[in-house]
Amino acid sequence: MQELKGNRFGTHRVIEPQGVLPQPALRVDNDMTKLYDNEILCDVITLNVDSASFTQIKDEAEGNIDKIQEIMLSIVDRFGKHKNPVTGSGGMFIGVVKRVGSAIKDKVDIKEGDRIASLVSLSLTPLKINKILKVHKDTDQVDIDGQAILFESGIWAKLPDDMDDKLALAILDVAGAPAQTARLVKPGQRVLIIGASGKSGLLCSYVAKRYAGVTGQIIGTTTSDGGLSFLNGLPFIDDAFKIDASNAVEMYEKVQELTDGNLVDVVISCVSRPDCEMGAILPCREDGTVYFFSMATSFTKAALGAEGVGMDVTMLIGNGYTRDHAKIALEFVRESDVLRKIYEERYVK
């Protein structure tokens, strides 16, 4: 079959509305029998649904595995991609390269048979699910028989040989967060990690302590007694407490107490629930930085909420891409035996 000419950014796959990029598009073409000259076709092994999306799906399904599968299949059938209509977010996948388009074959360091992880969101990735094989409720991962398309402008990473695929997938899913944390945190700073016991929060906590150093203070929050016990046992968390992150005033008062009234220089929000914007903004000092990594964050609530309480802080959107973020995140896990052991126990099953 003759290859069709594709657009670098994937607009040739957009069905509705015309003229927009694949991510904001309502529907994309997930017909895997069509051949475009600048696409990478992959056989998908596992989807890693982003935390905000999977949490919403689990809540809607009331934890029922069959219902989770039904919701996921419905999303892909309706939109041609796994873009959660409630959260607007997606996730990523690992798979095996099946075909590389002729227009990019000599431009990319990838070939048929390579095992890769996509580093672009499922919310823009044409996806076909033939069958869901297994749902891993505790890790946000779903094994499938299916195919996906990566566009010429997309990014990906070859899976490392020194890690289990599921471990690498978990790390690469949140690779932007630790890489951004490394940019933001300076020696001696006080840093609050909201949702520190989760996948992204754990990595951010480790990186924050690495860059803040012995004179810095890393504070982590969690929502359960078990999570609190876990955080208190970590060598890179200086202080921890249990809290509902949507309770902004309590968050402010607790951080004020732990910092002798100074508040923190940097806040990194990794919670996957809505209405936690002010819980991240209030404990930040004047001219400090708040980094919203969670896809459950509302820009409107954050911007107007900060304005409403007279908070002059720099607020950053959690861009899932940071230059070399895949290499950076994997290397952080390699260098910490403690971190690697935790992730292996959680995700290698």
Beta strands, then each sheet from edge to edge (+ up, - down):
strand 1: 14-16
strand 2: 27-28
strand 3: 40-49
strand 4: 91-100
strand 5: 115-118
strand 6: 127-136
strand 7: 141-150
strand 8: 156-158
strand 9: 190-194
strand 10: 217-222
strand 11: 239-242
strand 12: 264-269
strand 13: 284-292
strand 14: 314-317
sheet 1: 1+ 2-
sheet 2: 6+ 7- 3+ 4- 5+ 8-
sheet 3: 11+ 10+ 9+ 12+ 13+ 14+
end
